[in-house]
Amino acid sequence: MSVDAGSTHAMVTGISALVSGATGFLGGHLLGKLREKGFQVRALARQSSDISGLIHAGFDIHEGDVTDRQSLLRAMAGQQVVFHTAGKVSDWGPRQEFWRANVEGTANVIAACREAGVHRLIYVSSLTVFGLPRSGKRVNETTPLASRISDYYTMSKIAAENLVREAHGKNGLETVIVRPGVIWGPGDTTILPRLAALLCRGRLFFIGRGNNQLGLSHVENLSQGLILAALTPAAAGQVYHLTDGEELTARTVFCALAAALGVPAPRFSLPFPVAYILAVLFEWTSRLQHAAIPPALSRYGVRLVACDCRYDIRKAQVELGYSPQLTFGQEIRMLTPSSRQS
């Protein structure tokens, strides 16, 4: 499967690709971009998922779950590339849920890829594997992963990465690990709507002075990078960071979002230790109440908003030809009326 990936606009023919998590934010967007590119696309969706949008768009849909290896085998029949975007992404939940979806699920995907004769597996990890540091340091693909972790999501992503890394080159399977930052863009139902809702209620605040650097990945830029990772022969066995390549502070992001929504920007801030202690109390209260919904403030959420790190994407730019086209300043103005009412 050797394809010239030099141009993101060049069409490909005859390459079959399966996308797990097809009804999710990233998976659904990636499906459309793959079809535009010329891939023969197949969507993997759980029985419980709403597939009406996929049906309306005319995608080839296979029912399956990453926890069911046989369903994966059926979906992967005849596929050359698998994009594994499915998983549990949350700042709250029991360890076993993260482990079953993100670790055991990835192990099942790998095993099914080998048995089905898939050529390349693209695994979507996360830049949280570095532990959301607050040091302001620059990290690249050679930087050691976090060793002291307190949240189950990050633990599960590191464990899954290890499985994918070990699988490379076995039974003819090539693997590529891609680490995005905070994924955002049209169709986002989590990050931006959550921030927008807090802003509209006057409940969003800075942690510290808000000068910490955030790593964002627009879903379209990320999809471009994922496709390049699938098409570039030299990407086999590699790890790539895929962000928008902009150095944006939390203050810049929050204030720009407030301006786009037509609401006041955050007016106060909390020191990190205070915000973290509050998060501990919120989590403790939620556990006591056996609450089904996440606490209003979590330790992971505080660390995510307070993270200060510069993620280096030069490797992806040089080796993949990755060139993020969409910027935060341009795209934040494209908020839909429904986003403004969140």
N, C-alpha and C positions, 0 to 999 in steps of 0.2 A: 504494500500500500504506500507507494511513493508518489507524493503529490507536491507540486510547486506551491508552497505557501507564501511566496513572496508578496502576493497581493491579496488583501482581504476581500477584494471585489471579484477575484477570479472564481469561476464556477468549477465545481467538481462533479464528476459523474461516476455512478456505479459503486459508491461507498455507502454501505448500510450502517446505521447507527441507532442504538437504543438509548433512551434517556430515562433513568429512574427518577422518581419524584416529579413526574411530568405534570402533575396538577399544582405543583408548588410555584412560587414566585420565579425562581431562577429556572427551574426545569421547563416551565411553560414558555418562558421567553426564549430559552435556548432552542426548543423545538422549532419555533418559527424561524429563527436565524439559520438553523441547519437546513431547513427546507428551502429557504431563500438561496442558500449557498449551493444547493443541488444534491444534498444528501438524500438517500432513501431512509426516511425517519420512522421510527417506531416508538411509541410511548408506553411506559410501564406505569400503571396506576392501580392503587388499592381498590378493593371492592367498595369500601366505605367512602371513597373520594367522589367529589362532584366532577364528572367527566363531560358534562354537557358542552363546555367550551371546546374541548378536544373533538367531540363528535361534530359540532357545528363547523369546526375548522377542517374537518375531513382527515384527521390523523389516523394512522393505523394504531389501534389501542389494544394492548394486551393486559389483562387483569393479572396482578401479581403483587407480591410483597417481599421485601428484602429478608423477612424472617422465614420465608417459605422457599427453600432452594429449588424444589421441583417447579414452582411457578416461574422462577427466574430462568431455569433451563428452557422451558417452553418459549419464553419471551426472547431469549438470546439466540434461538435457532436461526442460523444464517446471518448473524450480525457480525460485522468486522470491528466496530468500535462501540464501547459502552461508556456513557457519561454517567457517573454515579453521583447524583445530586441529592438523593433521598437521605433523610435522617431526622433526628430530633434536634431542633434548634430552639433552645429556650434558656431563660435564666432561672428556671425553677422546675423542680420535679425530682422524683426518687432516682437513685443511682441506677437501679435495674432497668428503668425505662431508657435512659441514655445508653446503657451498655448493650441492651438488646437491639436497639435500632442502629446505633452508630458503630458498634464493634462487632457484635455477632452478625448484624446485617451486612457489614462490609466483608466479613469472612465468607458469608454465603455468596455474595456477589463475585468474589474472587474465585471461589470453587466452581461456580456456575460458568464463569468466563473460561476457565481452563477446560472444563468438560465440553462446553459448546464450541470450543475452537476460536474464541474471540481473539482478534489480533492485538488490540490496544484498549486498556482501561484508563480512563481519565477520572481521577478521584478528586472531588471538591472538598478540600479540607478547610482550614480557617487560620487566619493570622493570630487567633487567640492562643495557638500552641506556644507562643512565646510568653504567655502568662500576663498579658496586658500590663507591661512595665510602665512605670511613671518616671523613668530616668531621662527621657528625651533622646536616648541613643538611637543610632541608625542600625537596623538589622537587615541582613540579607539571608540568602538560602543556606549559608554555612554557619550562621549563628546557632549555638546550641538551644534546644528547646527548653521550656521551663521545667524545672525539677521539683519545685514546691508549688503545688496547685491545690486550690480549695474548692473548685467548682467541678461538677460532674461532666458538664459539656466539654470543657477543655481536656479533662482526663480522657474522655472517650475519643476525641479527635486525635490526640497523640497516639493512643493505642491503635486506632484504625490506620493512621499513617504508617505505623510500624508494620502492620500486616501487609499493606500495599507495597511498601518498600521491599519487604522480604519476598513478595510474590513476583517481582520483576525478573524476567528471563526464564521462568519456570513454565514448562509445558507450552512454550512458544508465546507466552503472554508478555506483552510490554506494558509497563505502567508509567503513568505520569501523575504527579501530585501537584495540584494547584491550590494556592492559598490566597483567597480574597480577603478584603477587609470587611467593613460593614456594608452589606449589599443594599442598594437603594435604587429608586427609579420608578417609572410608570408601573402600576400594578402592585406596588409594595403595600402589604396589608399589616406590616408589623412596625418597623423602625420609624419611618416618617409619620404615619398616622398616630403612633403613640406619642411622639414628640409634639406633633401638632395639637393633639388633645390636651396635653399638659400646658402648652403655651396658651391655648385659648381659655384655659381655666386659671391662668396665672400661677401655675404650680411647677413650672420648670425653673431650675436654678443652676447656676454654675457651681462647679466643685473647684475650690481654689479660685484663681483669677480667670480661669477659662482660657488660658494661653497654651494649653496642652495641644499637641498635634494629633489629629484623628486620621485614621486610614479608611477612606471610603472607596467603594467599588460600584460604579454605576452598572446596572445589570446588562446594559448593551456593551459597554467596554469589556466587562467580564466574559460575556458570551463570545465576543470577538477573540479574546485570549484563549478560551477553551477550545474553540475551533482550530486556532493556530496550533495548540498543543496536540490536537489529534492529527493534524496534517504534516507537521514537521518531523521528518525522520529522526533528526538528532535529539528530539525531546524525550526519546525513550529512556526511562530510568531516571529522569530528572525531576526537580522540584522548582516551581516558579511562583513568585509573588505577583499577584495581579490586582493593583489598585488603580485609581484614577491618576496617580502620579502628581497630585497636588498637595501642597503643604497647607492644610486648613486647620485652624484652631477651633476648639469647641465654641468659643465666643463668636467667631465668624459664622459658623454653621447655624448656631441658634438664632443669631440676629438676622441672618439672611432668610431663614425660614419664617421668622416672625414678620419680617417685612413682606414676604410673599403672601402670608396669610392676612396681613393687615391688622395685626395685633401687636401689643407692646412686647418689646424684647424682655428677657428675664431681668429682674431688678435687684436680685440679691444673690449671694453666693454663700456656700458653707465650706469650711475647711474639710479636707478629706477625712481626717479622723472622726469628725462629728457626723458626716454623712455616712460613714461606714458603720458607726455605732447605731445610728438610726436604722440602717438597713438590717443589722443583726436583730434589733427589736421588732421590726416589721416581720422578718422571717419567723422569729420565735412566736409571735402572735398568730401568724398564719398556721404554723404547725399545731399550736394548741387548739385552734379552732377547726383543724382538719380542712382548711379552706381549699376549694377546688381551683380557684383562680390564683394566679401568682400574687405575691405581696406588692403593694404599691411601690416599694423600694426594696431592691435586693442587693446583696454584696457584689454579685457579678455585674449588675447594672451600674453600680457606683464605680466599680473598677473600669468598666467599659467607657463610661463618660469621662473618667479622669485619666484614662490611658494617655501617655505622652511618648510616642514612638514614631520614628521615621522609617517607613518600610521601603526598602530599595527595590525598584522594579527593573534595574538596568539589565539583569540577566535575561528577562523576558523580552526586553526591547531588542537586545543584540541577537539572541538565539532564535526567537520566534518571530521577530519583526513586529512585536506588539506595540501599538501606538494608540493609546486611549484618545478618542475623539471628542467625547462629551465631557464638559466641565460642570462643576457644581454651580458656578455663577449663571451659566446659561440654563441649565436644566431645572434649577429650583424655581424658576419663574413659570414652569410648565405645570404647576400644581393644578389639579382639576377642582371644580367646584365642590365635589364630594370630599376632597382632602381638606378644603377650607372649613368644611362643616364637621370634621372629625372631632 
